[in-house]
Every structure is written in C-alpha cells, then in structure tokens.
Amino acid sequence: MLVGNLSRTINLSFKLGLRQLRRMSSLPVPPPPSLAEGLKIPQKILAGPGPSNVSERVLQAHALPTIGHLHPEFCKVMDDIKAGTQYIFQTKNAMTLALSATGHAGMECVMTNMLEPGRTILIANNGIWGVRSKDMAERQGATVKEVTAETGSNFTLAELEAAVKEYKPDILFVTHGESSTGVVQPLEGIGAMCHANNCLFAVDTVASLGGVPLKADELDIDVIYTGSQKVLGVPPGTAPISFSQRAVDSFKSRTRKPTSFYLDLDWLGEYWNCWPDKGRIYHHTGPVNAMYALREGLAIVAEEGLENCWRRHRLCADRLHEGIQELGLEFFVADPDKRLPTVSTIMVPEGVKWNEVTAYCMKNDLVEIAGGLGPSAGKVWRIGVMGNNASIKVVNQVLDSFGRALASVGWKK
C-alpha cells in the first residue's frame, strides 16, 4: 500500500511539474487549448457515398497492439490481405497487394506504373472519376484520349470498341461504379475486346466492389483496385489493387522509372512479396493497425461469402429504390439497369434546397445523406447502401429520416 501511495504521489508531482513547465515555456507557439479537451465523436449513420460505418469487430482489430512493419506476425497479416484481396477481386494474380493510401492512390498507382511518355491511354469518362483519371494520366506525360457518355448513362461495348479501334491505346480505363452520378458500367466483353486490340484493361471498383457482381479474371481485367471504406466497411486509408501478368509485363517493358517512388510497382511488389524471384524487403512503414482493420474487413466478407454479399446489397438497394418511389421522387439515372446499387442518385425537386434536407437529417437524426459531385452537383442527393449499412433496418431508418426532412421543407409528392 505504501509503495502504491508513493507511486501515485510521484506521478501527481510529475504531472504538476509538467504543467508548471508549460506555463513557464518561452516557445512562441503555445500548446493548443483544444487538445486539452477530450475527443468526442458521435455515432452517425453514414448513408452517403462513403465512408460507410465500421463494425465493432473491425474497430477492435484496429486497436490491437502495434508491431513492427516487418515482424513475422505482420507479414502474416499482409499475406492474409493478399489472399483476401484475390478473393474479393476473384483473381489469381500474383501481383496483388494493398496500398497504404486511399482509393485515389489506387487510381494514381495505375497511371504511375502503366503510363509514361510515348504510351496512350483511353479514358471512358462519364463522371468525376473519368475527369480525375484523365488529370492523373496527363501528369505522367502520356497521350490521353477520352470517350464520353451522357451524364447518367454508361457505355456500350460497341462504343468502347469503336474508340479503342480509333485511338489504338495501350490501356483502356473504365470506372465500374461512377459514384458521382450513380451509374454502373457493364464490363462483360470489354477485356476480351481490349486484348484483341493489343490493349490493357483497367477498372476502378472503389464504389462497386462487393456490392456488384464482378470476377476480374473471367472479365479479363488487367488492373483493378478498390478502397477500404465502402463495401468492405473498413476505415479509409488502404486500397487493395491487383495486376495481371499482362500488366506486369507491360510494367517491365517501361523505358524509365515510374515517377513515384511510393507507388512504384517494383518496390511495392517486393514489400508485399509478390515477385517470384525476389524476397520481401523494406519499402515503407506500412500502417500496421490500418492493415489489421483491412484484414478483418476482408475476413468478414469471406465469412459471409462474396455471392451472399452481392445479394444483400442488391436487396437493400431495391428496398431503398422502393422507398424513394413511395416518397414521390425521381432517379437521376432513368434506366434501372444502369443504376449503381451501392450509391443511388435522387433528383432534387424544383423549389427544394438540397442542403436543407441533408442538414435536417444530420441535425435531427445523425444521418448522413450527401449532395451531388462533379456533373451532379446541386442536382441530386446521393444515398449509399454499403457494407454494414446494407441492411433493411438501416435503409428504413434512412428513408424515415429522409421523408421527415422532405416534409420539413414543404415537399409533397
């Protein structure tokens, strides 16, 4: 007891001494008072286009003890992530890993490793991600061509084939789930068409993976990536990505180093032990705890089964769409077959201020509903049905909040 009291006394004296030292500090920038306050984060329903809510199981995994980024236990976590990523992409690609960054880095990784001056990329642009991928591609000094579709629509195979034959690109880039407009792009036949025209096929699946059926190898996809914060239900900050052997061979044939060291596939492949003739080496300090969370998110999908996950998202999207129609609202994407199940876009009626509706939902119910982005800005609301939020209970809560918000601004169907 005496030792315990003495210890507490010493700790208290130490803390008091620190406070006195802070008050006596001559530093020109003092400690910010806000950091002395406790961190308070409310529990919200994240029904926007992402991130989605994170399960307690994933949060607990994230809170496990931090270890070294090359410790054998963490290398095992990396191997688990690689296997889980192969499962969710449905690929056997050896060059499969997770970037220590968000989905934007996945897009940048495609451009950094697949492009250089003298190479040509064709961008299928039907929303914000077509715009941003074009920007990233241009920064690599490559020749950038684009084929466009009407906002709220997707591309036919014939349209893409005609553009490939016209521009003769080295790679075609397509967004599977265009979350700015709520459009899903059919992928059947595109990979085979690309390969018949000596062209690689790259696909962004950040907003779609796990919520829309996709089998990368069967679709002849050469580069595919996603983000952790959507259907996987993992905090933002990691981006699974995979390269086919065709893509790896194209990378090997480069005439110069990639412009980014951090996203260089040669280094990344070594860190993730993907090169068959090389061992694992240090490239960067991986975000250990973030990778724990990603590993757990992948495990949850594997336990549910990918096909069941697809089914659940389809059922919940259907319930959302029924509810939207019951409210008397219209969809931005007129054709139901072209609607992205994971992110729905709803037209803002004339005379209604979209941000008053979203503000009501957040203030009164802690429900996030997003406005438009890029070509849909100011025109739509975006409601996400992803990961843990792909449940009938959550969808009904969102619909109830949305309905009350519409009534509060005087909307009547």
C-alpha positions as CSV (number, residue, x, y, z in Angstrom):
1,M,0.0,0.0,0.0
2,L,2.9,2.3,0.9
3,V,4.6,1.7,-2.4
4,G,1.3,2.3,-4.3
5,N,0.7,5.6,-2.5
6,L,4.3,6.7,-3.2
7,S,3.9,5.9,-6.8
8,R,0.7,7.9,-7.1
9,T,2.3,10.8,-5.3
10,I,5.3,10.8,-7.7
11,N,3.0,10.6,-10.8
12,L,0.9,13.6,-9.5
13,S,4.1,15.6,-8.7
14,F,5.4,14.8,-12.2
15,K,2.2,16.0,-13.9
16,L,2.1,19.2,-11.8
17,G,5.7,19.8,-12.7
18,L,4.9,19.4,-16.4
19,R,2.0,21.9,-16.1
20,Q,4.3,24.4,-14.4
21,L,6.9,23.9,-17.1
22,R,4.3,24.5,-19.8
23,R,3.3,27.8,-18.2
24,M,6.9,28.8,-18.0
25,S,7.6,27.8,-21.6
26,S,9.1,30.5,-23.8
27,L,8.0,28.8,-27.1
28,P,6.3,31.3,-29.5
29,V,3.6,28.8,-30.3
30,P,1.8,27.5,-27.1
31,P,0.0,24.2,-26.8
32,P,-3.4,24.5,-28.4
33,P,-6.2,24.6,-25.7
34,S,-8.4,22.4,-27.9
35,L,-6.0,19.4,-27.5
36,A,-6.6,19.5,-23.7
37,E,-10.3,18.6,-24.4
38,G,-11.4,15.0,-24.7
39,L,-12.1,13.7,-28.1
40,K,-15.9,13.3,-28.6
41,I,-17.2,11.7,-31.8
42,P,-20.9,11.0,-32.2
43,Q,-22.2,7.8,-33.7
44,K,-23.8,8.6,-37.1
45,I,-25.4,6.6,-39.9
46,L,-23.1,7.2,-42.8
47,A,-25.5,6.8,-45.7
48,G,-23.6,8.9,-48.2
49,P,-21.2,7.6,-50.9
50,G,-18.6,6.6,-48.3
51,P,-17.1,6.0,-45.9
52,S,-19.6,3.6,-44.5
53,N,-20.0,2.6,-40.9
54,V,-17.3,0.4,-39.4
55,S,-18.2,-2.6,-37.3
56,E,-17.1,-3.1,-33.7
57,R,-15.1,-6.1,-34.8
58,V,-13.1,-4.1,-37.3
59,L,-12.6,-1.3,-34.8
60,Q,-11.3,-3.9,-32.2
61,A,-8.9,-5.3,-34.8
62,H,-7.7,-1.7,-35.5
63,A,-7.0,-1.3,-31.7
64,L,-4.7,-4.4,-31.4
65,P,-1.1,-3.7,-30.4
66,T,1.1,-2.1,-32.9
67,I,4.1,-4.2,-34.0
68,G,6.9,-3.8,-36.5
69,H,6.1,-3.5,-40.2
70,L,8.4,-6.4,-41.0
71,H,7.7,-8.6,-37.9
72,P,6.7,-12.1,-38.9
73,E,3.2,-11.6,-37.4
74,F,2.6,-8.6,-39.6
75,C,4.0,-10.3,-42.7
76,K,1.3,-13.0,-42.0
77,V,-1.3,-10.2,-41.9
78,M,0.0,-9.0,-45.2
79,D,-0.2,-12.5,-46.7
80,D,-3.8,-12.8,-45.4
81,I,-4.7,-9.4,-47.0
82,K,-3.2,-10.6,-50.3
83,A,-5.3,-13.8,-50.2
84,G,-8.4,-11.9,-49.2
85,T,-7.9,-9.4,-51.9
86,Q,-7.6,-12.1,-54.5
87,Y,-10.9,-13.5,-53.2
88,I,-12.8,-10.2,-53.4
89,F,-11.5,-9.5,-56.9
90,Q,-11.8,-13.1,-57.9
91,T,-8.3,-13.2,-59.4
92,K,-5.3,-15.4,-59.1
93,N,-2.9,-12.6,-59.9
94,A,0.4,-12.9,-58.0
95,M,0.8,-9.2,-58.1
96,T,-1.9,-8.5,-55.6
97,L,-1.5,-6.2,-52.6
98,A,-2.9,-3.2,-50.7
99,L,-1.6,0.3,-50.9
100,S,-1.0,2.3,-47.8
101,A,-3.3,5.1,-49.0
102,T,-6.9,5.7,-50.1
103,G,-8.7,4.8,-53.3
104,H,-7.3,7.9,-55.1
105,A,-3.8,6.3,-54.7
106,G,-5.2,3.2,-56.5
107,M,-6.0,5.4,-59.5
108,E,-2.6,7.1,-59.2
109,C,-0.9,3.7,-59.0
110,V,-2.4,2.6,-62.3
111,M,-1.3,5.8,-64.1
112,T,2.2,5.8,-62.4
113,N,3.0,2.2,-63.4
114,M,1.2,1.7,-66.7
115,L,1.9,5.0,-68.3
116,E,4.9,7.0,-69.5
117,P,5.7,9.4,-72.4
118,G,5.0,7.5,-75.6
119,R,2.1,5.5,-74.2
120,T,-1.6,6.2,-74.9
121,I,-4.5,5.8,-72.5
122,L,-8.2,5.9,-73.4
123,I,-10.4,7.2,-70.5
124,A,-14.1,6.2,-70.5
125,N,-15.4,9.4,-69.0
126,N,-19.0,9.6,-67.7
127,G,-18.4,11.3,-64.4
128,I,-16.0,12.8,-61.8
129,W,-13.7,9.7,-61.8
130,G,-13.2,10.0,-65.6
131,V,-12.2,13.6,-65.1
132,R,-9.8,12.8,-62.3
133,S,-8.2,9.8,-64.0
134,K,-7.6,12.0,-67.1
135,D,-5.9,14.6,-64.9
136,M,-3.7,11.9,-63.3
137,A,-2.8,10.4,-66.7
138,E,-1.8,13.7,-68.2
139,R,0.6,14.2,-65.3
140,Q,2.5,11.1,-66.5
141,G,3.3,12.7,-69.9
142,A,1.2,10.1,-71.7
143,T,-1.1,10.7,-74.6
144,V,-4.6,10.9,-73.2
145,K,-7.7,10.2,-75.2
146,E,-11.3,10.0,-74.0
147,V,-14.6,8.7,-74.9
148,T,-17.6,10.3,-73.2
149,A,-21.1,9.2,-72.4
150,E,-24.1,11.3,-71.5
151,T,-24.3,12.1,-67.8
152,G,-26.4,9.5,-66.0
153,S,-25.6,6.8,-68.6
154,N,-22.9,4.2,-69.4
155,F,-21.1,2.9,-72.4
156,T,-22.0,0.1,-74.8
157,L,-19.3,-2.4,-75.8
158,A,-19.7,-1.2,-79.3
159,E,-18.9,2.4,-78.3
160,L,-15.8,1.4,-76.4
161,E,-14.6,-0.9,-79.2
162,A,-15.0,1.9,-81.7
163,A,-13.0,4.3,-79.5
164,V,-10.3,1.6,-79.0
165,K,-10.0,1.0,-82.7
166,E,-9.8,4.8,-83.4
167,Y,-7.2,5.7,-80.8
168,K,-5.3,2.5,-80.5
169,P,-4.5,2.9,-76.8
170,D,-2.1,0.9,-74.7
171,I,-4.7,0.8,-71.9
172,L,-8.4,1.5,-71.5
173,F,-9.5,2.9,-68.1
174,V,-13.2,2.4,-67.0
175,T,-15.0,3.2,-63.8
176,H,-17.2,0.3,-62.8
177,G,-19.3,2.3,-60.3
178,E,-19.4,6.0,-61.1
179,S,-20.5,7.3,-57.6
180,S,-20.9,11.0,-58.7
181,T,-23.8,10.0,-61.0
182,G,-24.9,6.6,-59.6
183,V,-24.1,4.7,-62.8
184,V,-22.8,1.1,-63.1
185,Q,-20.8,0.1,-66.1
186,P,-21.3,-3.4,-67.5
187,L,-17.9,-5.0,-68.0
188,E,-18.7,-8.1,-70.0
189,G,-16.7,-8.4,-73.2
190,I,-14.6,-5.3,-72.7
191,G,-11.4,-7.1,-71.5
192,A,-11.5,-9.6,-74.4
193,M,-12.1,-6.8,-76.9
194,C,-9.1,-4.9,-75.4
195,H,-6.8,-7.9,-75.7
196,A,-7.9,-8.5,-79.3
197,N,-6.7,-4.9,-79.9
198,N,-3.4,-5.2,-78.0
199,C,-4.7,-3.0,-75.2
200,L,-4.8,-3.5,-71.4
201,F,-8.0,-3.1,-69.4
202,A,-8.0,-1.2,-66.1
203,V,-11.0,-0.8,-63.8
204,D,-11.9,1.4,-60.9
205,T,-14.1,-0.5,-58.4
206,V,-13.9,1.8,-55.4
207,A,-17.7,2.4,-55.2
208,S,-18.8,-1.0,-56.5
209,L,-16.6,-3.9,-55.3
210,G,-18.5,-6.3,-53.1
211,G,-21.8,-4.7,-53.9
212,V,-22.0,-5.6,-57.6
213,P,-21.0,-9.0,-59.0
214,L,-17.5,-8.9,-60.5
215,K,-15.0,-11.6,-61.3
216,A,-11.7,-10.0,-62.5
217,D,-10.1,-13.0,-64.2
218,E,-13.2,-14.0,-66.1
219,L,-13.6,-10.4,-67.3
220,D,-10.0,-10.3,-68.5
221,I,-9.3,-7.3,-66.3
222,D,-5.6,-6.3,-66.2
223,V,-5.5,-3.8,-63.4
224,I,-8.2,-3.5,-60.7
225,Y,-8.3,-1.5,-57.5
226,T,-10.8,-0.5,-54.8
227,G,-10.9,1.4,-51.5
228,S,-11.3,0.1,-48.0
229,Q,-14.0,2.5,-46.8
230,K,-17.0,1.4,-48.9
231,V,-18.5,-2.1,-49.0
232,L,-15.5,-3.5,-47.0
233,G,-16.6,-1.4,-44.1
234,V,-13.0,-0.5,-43.1
235,P,-11.7,2.9,-42.1
236,P,-10.4,4.9,-45.1
237,G,-6.7,4.6,-45.7
238,T,-5.9,1.4,-47.6
239,A,-6.5,0.4,-51.2
240,P,-6.4,-3.2,-52.5
241,I,-5.0,-3.4,-56.0
242,S,-4.1,-6.3,-58.4
243,F,-2.2,-6.5,-61.7
244,S,-2.5,-9.3,-64.3
245,Q,0.6,-10.9,-65.8
246,R,-0.1,-8.8,-69.0
247,A,0.0,-5.7,-66.8
248,V,3.2,-6.8,-65.1
249,D,4.9,-7.5,-68.4
250,S,3.9,-4.0,-69.6
251,F,5.4,-2.6,-66.5
252,K,8.6,-4.4,-67.1
253,S,8.9,-3.0,-70.6
254,R,8.9,0.6,-69.4
255,T,11.8,2.7,-70.7
256,R,12.1,4.8,-67.5
257,K,11.4,4.5,-63.8
258,P,7.9,5.4,-62.5
259,T,7.5,9.0,-61.5
260,S,6.5,8.0,-57.9
261,F,8.8,6.0,-55.6
262,Y,6.0,5.4,-53.1
263,L,3.7,3.8,-55.8
264,D,6.5,2.1,-57.8
265,L,5.2,-1.5,-58.5
266,D,8.8,-2.8,-58.4
267,W,9.2,-1.7,-54.8
268,L,5.6,-2.4,-53.8
269,G,5.8,-5.9,-55.2
270,E,8.9,-6.6,-53.1
271,Y,7.4,-5.3,-49.9
272,W,4.3,-7.5,-50.5
273,N,6.5,-10.5,-51.6
274,C,4.8,-10.6,-55.0
275,W,7.8,-11.1,-57.2
276,P,8.6,-14.8,-57.6
277,D,12.4,-14.2,-57.9
278,K,12.7,-11.7,-55.0
279,G,12.2,-11.8,-51.3
280,R,10.3,-9.3,-49.1
281,I,12.2,-6.1,-48.4
282,Y,11.5,-2.8,-46.7
283,H,9.9,-0.2,-48.9
284,H,7.9,2.0,-46.5
285,T,6.5,1.7,-43.0
286,G,3.1,0.1,-43.6
287,P,0.2,1.4,-41.5
288,V,0.2,-1.6,-39.3
289,N,-3.1,-1.0,-37.4
290,A,-4.9,0.1,-40.6
291,M,-3.9,-3.2,-42.2
292,Y,-5.2,-5.2,-39.2
293,A,-8.6,-3.5,-39.9
294,L,-8.4,-4.3,-43.6
295,R,-7.6,-7.9,-42.9
296,E,-10.6,-8.1,-40.6
297,G,-12.9,-6.5,-43.1
298,L,-11.8,-9.0,-45.8
299,A,-12.4,-11.8,-43.3
300,I,-15.9,-10.6,-42.7
301,V,-16.7,-10.7,-46.4
302,A,-15.1,-14.1,-46.8
303,E,-17.2,-15.5,-43.9
304,E,-20.4,-14.1,-45.4
305,G,-19.4,-15.3,-48.9
306,L,-19.0,-12.9,-51.8
307,E,-22.1,-14.1,-53.6
308,N,-24.2,-13.5,-50.4
309,C,-22.7,-10.1,-50.1
310,W,-23.7,-9.2,-53.6
311,R,-27.2,-10.5,-52.9
312,R,-27.6,-8.5,-49.7
313,H,-26.5,-5.2,-51.4
314,R,-29.0,-5.9,-54.2
315,L,-31.9,-6.5,-51.8
316,C,-31.1,-3.4,-49.8
317,A,-30.7,-1.2,-52.9
318,D,-34.1,-2.5,-54.1
319,R,-35.7,-1.6,-50.8
320,L,-34.2,1.9,-51.0
321,H,-35.5,2.4,-54.5
322,E,-39.0,1.3,-53.5
323,G,-38.9,3.8,-50.6
324,I,-37.7,6.6,-52.9
325,Q,-40.5,6.0,-55.3
326,E,-43.0,5.9,-52.3
327,L,-41.8,9.4,-51.5
328,G,-42.6,10.6,-55.0
329,L,-39.1,11.3,-56.1
330,E,-37.3,10.5,-59.3
331,F,-34.0,8.9,-60.0
332,F,-31.1,10.7,-61.8
333,V,-30.4,7.5,-63.7
334,A,-33.6,6.8,-65.6
335,D,-32.8,3.3,-66.7
336,P,-33.0,0.9,-63.6
337,D,-30.4,-1.4,-65.3
338,K,-27.9,1.4,-65.3
339,R,-28.2,2.3,-61.6
340,L,-25.3,1.5,-59.3
341,P,-26.7,-0.5,-56.3
342,T,-24.3,0.9,-53.8
343,V,-24.8,4.6,-54.5
344,S,-28.2,5.9,-55.6
345,T,-28.7,9.4,-57.0
346,I,-32.1,11.0,-56.4
347,M,-33.2,14.1,-58.3
348,V,-33.7,17.3,-56.2
349,P,-37.3,18.5,-56.9
350,E,-37.7,22.1,-58.2
351,G,-38.0,24.5,-55.4
352,V,-36.3,22.3,-52.8
353,K,-32.9,23.2,-51.5
354,W,-30.9,20.0,-51.3
355,N,-28.6,21.2,-48.5
356,E,-31.6,22.0,-46.2
357,V,-32.7,18.4,-46.4
358,T,-29.3,16.9,-45.7
359,A,-28.8,19.4,-42.8
360,Y,-32.1,18.3,-41.3
361,C,-31.1,14.6,-41.5
362,M,-27.8,15.3,-39.8
363,K,-29.1,17.7,-37.1
364,N,-32.1,15.6,-36.1
365,D,-31.2,12.0,-36.8
366,L,-27.4,12.0,-37.2
367,V,-27.9,10.5,-40.7
368,E,-25.6,11.5,-43.5
369,I,-27.0,11.9,-46.9
370,A,-24.8,13.6,-49.5
371,G,-25.3,16.1,-52.3
372,G,-24.1,15.7,-55.8
373,L,-20.5,15.7,-57.0
374,G,-19.0,16.9,-60.3
375,P,-21.7,16.7,-63.0
376,S,-24.4,16.0,-60.5
377,A,-23.5,18.8,-58.0
378,G,-26.6,20.7,-56.9
379,K,-28.9,18.3,-58.9
380,V,-29.1,15.2,-56.7
381,W,-28.9,13.6,-53.3
382,R,-26.6,10.6,-53.1
383,I,-27.6,7.8,-50.7
384,G,-25.1,4.9,-50.1
385,V,-26.0,1.4,-49.3
386,M,-22.7,-0.2,-48.5
387,G,-21.1,-2.7,-46.1
388,N,-22.6,-2.7,-42.6
389,N,-25.3,-0.2,-43.8
390,A,-26.6,-2.7,-46.4
391,S,-29.3,-3.8,-44.1
392,I,-33.1,-3.4,-44.4
393,K,-33.2,-1.9,-40.9
394,V,-30.6,0.8,-41.7
395,V,-32.2,1.5,-45.1
396,N,-35.6,2.0,-43.4
397,Q,-34.0,4.4,-40.9
398,V,-32.5,6.4,-43.7
399,L,-35.8,6.5,-45.6
400,D,-37.7,7.6,-42.5
401,S,-35.2,10.5,-41.8
402,F,-35.2,11.5,-45.5
403,G,-39.0,11.6,-45.5
404,R,-39.2,13.8,-42.4
405,A,-36.5,16.1,-43.9
406,L,-38.5,16.5,-47.1
407,A,-41.7,17.2,-45.1
408,S,-39.8,19.9,-43.1
409,V,-39.0,21.8,-46.3
410,G,-42.6,21.6,-47.5
411,W,-42.1,18.8,-50.1
412,K,-45.3,16.9,-51.0
413,K,-45.4,14.2,-53.7
